[in-house]
Amino acid sequence: MRSAPFRLRHLAPLRGRRNGDDGGGRDGLRIASVEASTPQIDALAALLVDVVAAGGSVGFMHPLHADAARTFWRDALHAAAAGRRIVLGAWDSDVLVGTVTLLLDCPPNQPHRAEIGKMMTRPSHRGRGIATILLREAERLAVQHARSLLVLDTAADEGAAGLYETLGFTLAGTIPDYALKPHGGLTGTMIYWKRIGHGAAS
């Protein structure tokens, strides 16, 4: 079956940090929702493989085969096309340097919340504020979809707890020995939440 034509749904203009000293940084980033195409699935898969190889705890073990990564993203984008999630990408010129997923398909008794998943930045582009830009856009879209609560989790070892706390997320607790790290060994998972939109005033 042929993939659907790739389209970029352009969102609110967002600017990244200038970083001319590291890998040819640009004045800004292009943030858009990814819908479908073989080249973009390949780009997402390559990003996922790189992040896992660098130790990122995003649900996969190292070494991650590119075919498995492509299958994951193909299924994720199918769910996005059905309105169950939004997959955002961050492009520096034509290079995909980051992604985050806003999960909207919650149980019937939880229509007010959404989840943040698969927050990833290319290892060569970390420290430039890309994750912050992606997360803020995901939050904006969650509010647009009438959500008032965001939840997410991150690894206790080498996760992104500091980033999430800076952006206003509150730690609910830590589950010890929740998952294996990509290169082996157990790590806990930290659960975070944040009220957004109308919920922020509660």
Phi, psi and omega per residue, in radians:
M1 nan 2.316 -3.129
R2 -1.367 2.527 3.119
S3 -1.252 2.651 3.068
A4 -1.163 2.647 3.131
P5 -1.008 2.462 3.138
F6 -1.310 2.353 3.066
R7 -2.357 2.521 3.037
L8 -1.888 2.119 3.050
R9 -1.622 1.804 -3.046
H10 -1.249 2.408 -3.079
L11 -1.922 -2.939 -3.140
A12 -1.000 2.403 -3.138
P13 -1.012 2.282 3.133
L14 -2.286 2.473 -3.115
R15 -1.972 2.360 3.067
G16 -1.626 3.096 3.128
R17 -1.362 2.525 3.011
R18 -1.393 2.350 -3.132
N19 -2.594 1.344 -3.064
G20 -1.287 -0.115 -3.085
D21 -1.674 -0.024 -3.026
D22 -2.377 1.764 2.990
G23 1.151 0.467 3.080
G24 1.227 0.876 -3.111
G25 -1.048 2.733 -3.125
R26 -1.900 2.898 3.086
D27 -1.160 -0.499 -3.095
G28 -2.691 2.953 3.101
L29 -1.952 2.701 3.019
R30 -1.844 2.076 -3.137
I31 -1.883 2.247 -3.127
A32 -2.670 2.734 3.038
S33 -1.436 2.376 -3.140
V34 -1.615 2.255 -3.134
E35 -1.825 -1.053 3.095
A36 -3.089 2.490 2.893
S37 3.003 2.620 -3.127
T38 -1.031 -0.800 3.125
P39 -1.042 -0.668 -3.107
Q40 -1.340 -0.575 3.018
I41 -1.103 -0.733 3.099
D42 -1.077 -0.698 -3.139
A43 -1.163 -0.750 3.093
L44 -1.116 -0.701 3.134
A45 -1.120 -0.746 3.123
A46 -1.108 -0.687 3.094
L47 -1.096 -0.797 3.136
L48 -1.072 -0.782 3.115
V49 -1.046 -0.758 -3.141
D50 -1.131 -0.745 -3.121
V51 -1.138 -0.751 3.121
V52 -1.127 -0.733 3.124
A53 -1.076 -0.549 -3.137
A54 -1.472 0.050 3.075
G55 1.727 0.147 -3.134
G56 -1.229 2.216 -3.138
S57 -1.537 1.600 -3.106
V58 -2.236 0.474 3.027
G59 1.681 0.090 -3.096
F60 -2.273 2.780 3.103
M61 -1.845 2.625 3.047
H62 -1.574 2.414 -0.017
P63 -1.433 2.424 3.101
L64 -1.706 2.126 -3.132
H65 -1.275 2.465 -3.105
A66 -1.029 -0.611 -3.140
D67 -1.121 -0.697 3.106
A68 -1.142 -0.668 3.112
A69 -1.154 -0.717 3.109
R70 -1.108 -0.732 3.128
T71 -1.067 -0.735 3.117
F72 -1.038 -0.848 -3.079
W73 -1.247 -0.581 3.088
R74 -1.072 -0.758 3.109
D75 -1.174 -0.688 -3.138
A76 -1.114 -0.734 -3.134
L77 -1.260 -0.494 3.022
H78 -1.117 -0.744 3.095
A79 -1.134 -0.624 3.111
A80 -1.152 -0.715 3.128
A81 -1.100 -0.465 3.117
A82 -1.535 0.025 3.097
G83 1.466 0.193 -3.092
R84 -1.521 -0.244 3.110
R85 -2.795 2.959 3.034
I86 -2.229 2.171 3.081
V87 -1.800 2.012 3.122
L88 -1.725 2.507 3.056
G89 -2.163 2.623 3.055
A90 -2.058 2.153 -3.118
W91 -1.978 2.292 2.961
D92 -1.817 1.805 -2.936
S93 1.067 -2.113 -3.135
D94 -1.802 0.208 -3.086
V95 -1.773 2.179 3.058
L96 -1.294 2.052 -3.048
V97 -2.003 -0.095 3.122
G98 -2.968 2.802 3.087
T99 -2.714 2.716 2.994
V100 -2.612 2.611 3.135
T101 -2.035 2.317 3.022
L102 -1.785 1.977 -3.092
L103 -1.598 2.074 -3.064
L104 -1.858 -0.231 -3.027
D105 -1.490 1.312 -3.126
C106 -1.690 2.878 3.130
P107 -1.031 2.781 -3.079
P108 -0.996 -0.490 -3.129
N109 -1.568 0.168 -3.138
Q110 -2.329 0.840 -3.096
P111 -1.268 -0.145 -3.067
H112 -1.589 -0.076 -3.068
R113 -2.130 2.886 3.045
A114 -2.494 2.878 -3.121
E115 -2.130 2.556 3.024
I116 -1.687 2.277 3.118
G117 -2.468 2.832 3.052
K118 0.830 0.889 3.038
M119 -1.409 1.954 -3.057
M120 -2.421 2.413 3.013
T121 -2.166 2.373 3.110
R122 -0.958 2.280 -3.091
P123 -0.901 -0.609 -3.121
S124 -1.269 -0.203 -3.067
H125 -2.058 0.267 3.140
R126 -1.295 2.723 3.138
G127 1.454 0.213 -3.123
R128 -1.931 0.085 3.125
G129 1.482 0.177 -3.093
I130 -1.128 -0.762 -3.139
A131 -1.090 -0.690 3.125
T132 -1.076 -0.775 3.138
I133 -1.100 -0.766 3.139
L134 -1.122 -0.747 -3.114
L135 -1.170 -0.674 3.107
R136 -1.145 -0.652 3.097
E137 -1.209 -0.677 3.089
A138 -1.080 -0.708 3.110
E139 -1.129 -0.720 3.119
R140 -1.059 -0.736 -3.138
L141 -1.212 -0.607 3.096
A142 -1.090 -0.758 3.093
V143 -1.099 -0.708 3.122
Q144 -1.056 -0.520 3.118
H145 -1.639 0.386 3.042
A146 1.102 0.572 3.073
R147 -1.686 2.492 -3.103
S148 -2.079 -0.016 -3.132
L149 -2.496 2.274 3.043
L150 -1.965 2.456 3.040
V151 -2.290 2.699 3.104
L152 -2.810 2.939 3.020
D153 -2.375 2.727 3.129
T154 -2.566 2.670 -3.121
A155 -1.149 2.471 3.092
A156 -1.204 -0.559 3.100
D157 -1.712 2.047 3.070
E158 1.049 0.539 3.064
G159 -1.561 -2.844 -3.043
A160 -1.993 0.595 -3.093
A161 -0.982 -0.755 -3.118
G162 -1.051 -0.731 3.116
L163 -1.077 -0.849 -3.076
Y164 -1.135 -0.671 3.120
E165 -1.179 -0.624 3.077
T166 -1.084 -0.577 -3.116
L167 -1.560 0.180 3.011
G168 1.667 0.152 3.093
F169 -1.390 2.549 -3.112
T170 -1.920 2.346 3.137
L171 -1.315 2.145 3.080
A172 -1.508 -0.561 -3.135
G173 2.840 3.034 -3.132
T174 -2.165 2.294 3.052
I175 -1.711 2.037 -3.098
P176 -1.258 2.627 3.029
D177 0.865 0.795 -3.034
Y178 -1.374 -0.638 -3.039
A179 -2.644 2.823 3.041
L180 -1.416 2.484 2.996
K181 -1.321 2.755 -3.048
P182 -0.956 -0.565 -3.122
H183 -1.806 0.227 3.099
G184 1.808 2.731 -3.110
G185 1.629 2.443 -3.092
L186 -1.405 2.628 3.032
T187 -2.431 2.631 3.048
G188 -1.358 2.918 3.078
T189 -2.136 2.301 3.141
M190 -1.752 2.224 -3.096
I191 -1.757 2.222 -3.103
Y192 -2.137 2.698 3.061
W193 -2.479 2.780 3.108
K194 -2.695 2.273 3.018
R195 -1.406 2.401 -3.093
I196 -2.355 2.906 3.093
G197 0.964 -2.309 3.123
H198 -1.104 -0.502 -3.136
G199 -1.189 -0.412 -3.109
A200 -1.132 -0.391 -3.124
A201 -1.552 -0.077 -3.085
S202 -1.317 nan nan
